[in-house]
Amino acid sequence: MMIKPLYLLADSQIFFWKDDSGSLARRIRADLDSSSPRAAYLGASNGDQPEFYSLFLAAMEMMEVSDCRLVPSKPSREDIAFLEKADLILLAGGDVERGWKVFEQNGFKDLISRRRYDGALLIGVSAGAVQLGLGALTNSAQPKQLPTFRFAPFYIGAHDEKNDWWDLRALVNLSQADTRAIGIATGGGAAFYADGTLEPIRKPLIEIVKQDSKISENLMTPPDS
C-alpha cells in the first residue's frame, strides 16, 4: 500500500486558497483513490466544537467529498468503524497536549498509526499538524517534551511567527544533535512525502536545524514562488 503525503496546515484558511496552478482542495482530492471517499474529522484537541467541524465540511464540499463524520473523543462502535475505513482523516486544531491525551485514552493513537500505513491520507491543522511530527512542549509550569505520532521526522510549529517560534526553538535546544524543526506561518502549509521530501505550500517555511551544538535557520520557499 502506497503511503500518502502528510498535509500539514497552519490553519483552515488554506483549504479555501487557490492560485493559477489550482487549489489545495483539488490537490488533496487527487490523492484520494476512491471515487466516493470517506472523510473523518477528529476534534479531540478542541473538545469536538461543532463550529470547527463546519469548516471541515465546507472544505470537503470543495473536494466533492460528501461522506463525512465527526468522530468524537468518546467514540461509538459506529464512529470507530467509520474511522477504520476512512480515506481521509483530519486532526483538528486546538490544544496539542489535550488532543494527544484523548488519542492515548480512546485508542486512536494506535488506530491512526495503523491507518497511516494502510493508505489513509492524514491532514493536520494547527495542533493536529504538530501532533503528526515529533512532539511538542507540555503545558506544565516546567514544560517537557511530549512525544507524538512522529510520522514526520521533525518538530512542527504552526502560526507562531509573532512569538518568533519560541516553542520550536525551545524544543530544538532541548533535543540532541541532528534535530530539525519546521515552522508553518499563518495561512501556509506543507506536504511531507514518503520519500522524505518536504514541500512548502503557499508560504515559506522556517527551518531550524541543530547539528552538534550549532543551530542554523533558513527559509524554504514554495516551488512556484
C-alpha positions as CSV (number, residue, x, y, z in Angstrom):
1,M,0.0,0.0,0.0
2,M,1.4,3.4,-1.0
3,I,1.8,5.8,1.9
4,K,0.0,9.1,1.2
5,P,1.5,12.5,1.7
6,L,1.0,14.2,5.1
7,Y,-0.6,17.6,4.7
8,L,0.5,20.0,7.5
9,L,-1.6,23.2,7.7
10,A,-1.2,26.2,10.0
11,D,-4.9,26.8,9.9
12,S,-8.1,26.1,7.9
13,Q,-7.9,29.1,5.6
14,I,-5.5,27.4,3.2
15,F,-8.3,24.9,2.3
16,F,-10.1,27.8,0.5
17,W,-7.0,29.2,-1.2
18,K,-6.3,28.8,-4.9
19,D,-3.9,30.3,-7.5
20,D,-3.3,29.9,-11.2
21,S,-2.0,26.4,-10.7
22,G,-5.1,25.2,-8.9
23,S,-6.2,24.8,-5.3
24,L,-5.1,22.7,-2.3
25,A,-8.6,21.2,-2.1
26,R,-8.3,19.9,-5.7
27,R,-4.8,18.6,-5.0
28,I,-5.8,16.7,-1.9
29,R,-8.8,15.2,-3.7
30,A,-6.5,13.9,-6.4
31,D,-4.6,12.0,-3.7
32,L,-7.7,10.1,-2.8
33,D,-8.1,6.8,-4.7
34,S,-11.7,6.2,-4.1
35,S,-14.4,7.6,-6.3
36,S,-16.6,8.1,-3.2
37,P,-14.1,8.7,-0.3
38,R,-15.0,8.8,3.4
39,A,-13.6,11.7,5.5
40,A,-13.2,11.6,9.3
41,Y,-12.8,14.6,11.4
42,L,-11.1,14.3,14.9
43,G,-11.8,17.3,17.1
44,A,-10.2,16.0,20.2
45,S,-7.8,18.9,20.5
46,N,-10.7,21.5,20.6
47,G,-13.2,19.5,22.6
48,D,-15.2,18.5,19.4
49,Q,-16.5,22.0,19.0
50,P,-19.1,21.9,16.1
51,E,-18.2,25.2,14.5
52,F,-14.8,23.8,13.6
53,Y,-16.4,20.8,12.1
54,S,-18.5,23.1,9.9
55,L,-15.2,24.5,8.4
56,F,-14.2,20.9,7.7
57,L,-17.5,20.2,5.9
58,A,-17.0,23.3,3.8
59,A,-13.5,22.2,2.8
60,M,-14.8,18.7,2.0
61,E,-17.6,20.1,-0.1
62,M,-14.9,21.9,-2.2
63,M,-13.4,18.4,-2.8
64,E,-16.7,16.9,-3.6
65,V,-16.4,14.6,-0.6
66,S,-19.8,14.1,1.0
67,D,-19.4,11.0,3.2
68,C,-18.1,12.9,6.3
69,R,-18.3,12.2,10.0
70,L,-17.2,13.9,13.2
71,V,-15.6,11.1,15.2
72,P,-15.8,12.4,18.8
73,S,-13.4,11.9,21.7
74,K,-15.6,9.3,23.2
75,P,-16.5,7.3,20.0
76,S,-19.2,4.8,19.5
77,R,-18.7,1.5,17.7
78,E,-20.1,3.1,14.5
79,D,-17.6,6.0,14.9
80,I,-14.7,3.6,15.2
81,A,-15.9,1.5,12.2
82,F,-16.1,4.7,10.1
83,L,-12.5,5.7,11.1
84,E,-11.2,2.3,10.3
85,K,-12.5,2.7,6.7
86,A,-11.9,6.5,6.2
87,D,-9.8,7.5,3.2
88,L,-9.1,10.9,4.7
89,I,-8.5,11.7,8.4
90,L,-8.2,15.2,9.7
91,L,-6.7,16.0,13.1
92,A,-8.1,19.4,14.1
93,G,-6.6,22.3,15.8
94,G,-6.8,23.3,19.5
95,D,-4.5,22.2,22.3
96,V,-1.8,19.7,21.3
97,E,-1.5,18.0,24.7
98,R,-5.3,17.8,25.3
99,G,-5.8,16.1,22.0
100,W,-2.9,13.7,22.5
101,K,-4.2,12.6,25.8
102,V,-7.5,11.8,24.2
103,F,-5.8,9.8,21.5
104,E,-4.0,7.8,24.1
105,Q,-7.1,7.2,26.2
106,N,-9.5,6.2,23.4
107,G,-7.1,4.0,21.4
108,F,-6.8,6.4,18.4
109,K,-3.1,6.7,19.0
110,D,-2.7,3.1,17.7
111,L,-5.6,3.2,15.3
112,I,-4.4,6.3,13.4
113,S,-0.9,4.8,13.2
114,R,-2.4,1.7,11.5
115,R,-4.5,3.8,9.2
116,R,-1.5,5.8,8.1
117,Y,0.3,2.7,6.9
118,D,-3.0,1.3,5.4
119,G,-3.0,4.2,3.0
120,A,-5.3,6.7,4.6
121,L,-4.4,10.4,3.8
122,L,-3.8,12.4,7.0
123,I,-4.2,16.1,7.4
124,G,-3.1,18.0,10.5
125,V,-4.4,21.5,11.1
126,S,-2.6,23.7,13.7
127,A,-2.3,21.4,16.8
128,G,-3.1,18.5,14.5
129,A,-0.1,19.3,12.3
130,V,2.1,19.4,15.4
131,Q,0.8,16.0,16.5
132,L,1.9,14.5,13.2
133,G,5.5,15.5,13.9
134,L,8.0,14.5,16.7
135,G,6.2,16.2,19.5
136,A,5.5,19.4,21.4
137,L,6.1,21.1,24.8
138,T,3.7,20.2,27.6
139,N,1.5,22.8,29.3
140,S,3.2,22.3,32.7
141,A,4.9,25.0,34.7
142,Q,8.2,23.4,33.7
143,P,7.5,22.3,30.1
144,K,8.8,19.0,28.9
145,Q,8.9,17.3,25.5
146,L,5.7,15.5,24.7
147,P,6.3,12.8,22.0
148,T,3.5,12.4,19.4
149,F,2.9,10.4,16.2
150,R,6.4,11.0,14.7
151,F,5.1,10.4,11.2
152,A,7.2,13.4,10.1
153,P,10.8,13.2,11.4
154,F,10.8,16.8,12.7
155,Y,9.1,19.1,15.1
156,I,6.3,21.2,13.7
157,G,5.1,24.7,14.8
158,A,2.0,26.4,13.4
159,H,1.1,30.1,13.2
160,D,3.6,31.1,15.9
161,E,5.6,33.7,13.9
162,K,4.5,36.5,16.3
163,N,6.3,34.7,19.1
164,D,9.3,34.1,16.8
165,W,8.7,30.3,17.1
166,W,9.6,30.2,20.7
167,D,8.3,26.7,21.3
168,L,10.1,25.3,18.3
169,R,13.4,26.9,19.4
170,A,12.9,25.5,22.9
171,L,12.3,22.0,21.5
172,V,15.4,22.2,19.3
173,N,17.5,23.4,22.2
174,L,16.3,20.6,24.4
175,S,17.0,18.0,21.7
176,Q,20.0,16.0,20.7
177,A,22.1,16.8,17.6
178,D,20.7,16.3,14.1
179,T,17.2,17.6,15.1
180,R,15.1,19.5,12.7
181,A,12.0,21.7,13.2
182,I,9.7,23.4,10.8
183,G,7.5,26.5,11.4
184,I,4.4,26.9,9.2
185,A,3.2,30.5,9.1
186,T,-0.4,31.6,9.3
187,G,-2.2,30.8,6.0
188,G,0.6,28.4,5.0
189,G,1.1,24.7,4.8
190,A,3.4,21.9,3.8
191,A,3.2,18.4,2.2
192,F,5.6,15.7,3.5
193,Y,6.1,12.8,1.2
194,A,7.1,9.2,2.0
195,D,10.5,9.7,0.3
196,G,11.3,12.4,2.8
197,T,10.6,15.4,0.5
198,L,9.1,18.4,2.3
199,E,7.2,20.9,0.1
200,P,6.1,24.3,1.3
201,I,2.6,25.3,0.2
202,R,1.6,29.0,-0.3
203,K,4.1,30.5,2.2
204,P,7.7,29.9,3.1
205,L,8.6,27.6,6.0
206,I,11.2,28.4,8.6
207,E,13.6,25.5,9.1
208,I,15.6,25.3,12.4
209,V,18.3,22.6,12.5
210,K,20.6,21.5,15.3
211,Q,23.9,20.0,14.2
212,D,26.3,19.2,17.0
213,S,25.8,22.2,19.3
214,K,25.2,24.7,16.5
215,I,21.7,25.8,15.5
216,S,21.1,27.2,12.0
217,E,18.0,28.6,10.3
218,N,16.8,29.0,6.7
219,L,13.6,29.7,4.8
220,M,12.1,27.0,2.5
221,T,10.1,28.7,-0.3
222,P,7.2,27.2,-2.3
223,P,8.4,25.9,-5.7
224,D,6.3,28.4,-7.6
225,S,7.3,31.5,-5.7
